[in-house]
Amino acid sequence: MDIALLTTAFLTLFVVIDPIGLAPLFVALTQGVSPKERRNIAIRASLIAIFLLTAFGLFGEAVLGVAGISMPAFRIAGGLLLFLTALEMLFERRTKRREGQAEEDDRPDPSVFPLAIPLIAGPGAIATMILLVGQAESAIEVALIHGVMMSVVACAAILFFSAGLLEKLLGRTGTNVVTRILGMLLAALSVQFVFDGLKGFGFGA
């Protein structure tokens, strides 16, 4: 079992999904909703996101093969996508974009859209799952990566349950500080994905 891979999986998925950053948006999306229904929305959104990320983790590489896309090429593309996400986090564009996505939907049940898609299981999280599973060397590691993904989504659900309290504790400034720290970490991890992809093509081997 590759501990480094699992550590990378947790850190990357935690940064990309950003449970802390999602908590204030969850509060905004569920304003006026009873505590019981708020819990139900959090559970539904988490289960849908887990299903989607599991499907892409298991079958995403096969889909790439049908499309004629190699894993090294996808690692580079995924790394660049994650780097753009990191830049958005560092310059606060990601929060504004997510808030815009949240405001676009006025339906009473936001569990499918925009919570599950695209806020939890967004393009970055989907790309990350395909990349991480592509690095796994055994079925056990694949299963562990999916377990890590489920734990990160579970973290998001827990924060959803206590979103109101968390928002009061961190405040706007605290949330911005955490987002920027996570953005720096994601930038470094995305560069590593690009480097791994280049090695797959024989560069820097």
VEXVEXDREN-370716 format. One record per residue (C-alpha): x, y, z; residue in one letter. Coordinates in steps of 0.5 Angstrom, whole numbers, plus 2048, in hexadecimal, padded with zeros to 3 digits. Layout:
! VEXVEXDREN-370716
XYZA/...
END
This chain:
! VEXVEXDREN-370716
800800800M/8038077FED/80280B804I/804811800A/7FF8107FAL/7F9810800L/7FC816803T/7FC81A7FCT/7F58177FBA/7F281A801F/7F6821801L/7F48227F9T/7ED8207FAL/7EC824800F/7EF82A7FDV/7EB8297F6V/7E48287FAI/7E682D7FFD/7E182B804P/7E3831809I/7E1836803G/7DB832801L/7D8833808A/7D683A807P/7D3839801L/7CF833804F/7CC838809V/7CA83D803A/7C78377FFL/7C3835805T/7C083B808Q/7B983A80BG/7BA83380BV/7B882F811S/7BE82B815P/7BB824813K/7BB82680CE/7C282A80CR/7C582380ER/7C181F809N/7C3824803I/7CA823806A/7CA81B806I/7C781B7FFR/7CC8207FCA/7D281C7FFS/7CF8157FDL/7CE8177F5I/7D581A7F5A/7D88147F8I/7D48107F2F/7D78157EDL/7DE8157EFL/7DE80D7F0T/7DB80C7E9A/7E18117E6F/7E680E7EBG/7E48067E8L/7E38087E1F/7E680E7DFG/7EC80B7DDE/7E88077D8A/7E580C7D5V/7EB8107D4L/7EE80A7D1G/7E880A7CCV/7E98117CAA/7F080F7C9G/7F38147CFI/7F98117D2S/7FA8117DAM/8008167DAP/7FC81B7D5A/7F781B7DAF/7FB81C7E0R/7FE8227DCI/7F78257DBA/7F48237E2G/7FA8267E5G/7F982D7E1L/7F282D7E3L/7F482C7EAL/7F98327E9F/7F38367E6L/7EF8347ECT/7F58367F1A/7F583D7EEL/7EE83E7EFE/7EE83C7F6M/7F48417F7L/7F18477F4F/7EA8457F7E/7E78447F0R/7E583D7F1R/7E18407F7T/7DD8457F3K/7DC8407EDR/7D983B7F2R/7D58407F5E/7D28427EEG/7D183A7EDQ/7CD83A7F4A/7C98407F2E/7C783D7EBE/7C28387EED/7BC83A7F2D/7B98337F3R/7B78317FAP/7BC82B7FAD/7C382C7F8P/7C68257F9S/7C78237F2V/7C882A7EFF/7CC82E7F1P/7CF82A7F7L/7D08237F4A/7D28267EDI/7D682A7EDP/7D882D7F4L/7DA8267F6I/7DB8217F0A/7DE8277ECG/7E28267E6P/7E98277EAG/7E68217EFA/7E481D7E9I/7EB81E7E6A/7EF81C7EDT/7EB8167EEM/7ED8137E7I/7F48167E8L/7F58127EFL/7F280C7ECV/7F780C7E6G/7FD80C7EBQ/7FA8067EFA/7FE8007EFE/7F97FB7F1S/7F17FA7F3A/7F37FB7FAI/7F58027F9E/7F08037F4V/7EB8027FAA/7EF8067FFL/7EF80C7FAI/7E780B7FAH/7E780B801G/7EB811802V/7E68157FDM/7E0812801M/7E4815807S/7E581C804V/7DD81C802V/7DC81A809A/7E082080CC/7DC824807A/7D582180AA/7D7822811I/7D9829810L/7D282A80CF/7CF828813F/7D382D817S/7D3832811A/7D0838815G/7D583781BL/7DB836817L/7D983D813E/7D9841819K/7DF83E81CL/7E383F816L/7E0845813G/7E184880CR/7E984A80ET/7EA843811G/7E783F80BT/7EB843806N/7F1842809V/7F083A809V/7EE83B802T/7F483E800R/7F9839804I/7F5833801L/7F68367FAG/7FE8377FBM/7FE82F7FDL/7F982D7F7L/7FE8317F2A/80482D7F4A/8008277F4L/7FE8297EDS/80582A7EAV/8078237EDQ/8018207E9F/8048247E3V/80B8217E4F/80881A7E5D/80581B7DEG/80B81D7DBL/80F8177DEK/80A8137DBG/80C8157D4F/8148147D6G/81581B7D8F/81981C7DEG/81A8157DFA/
END
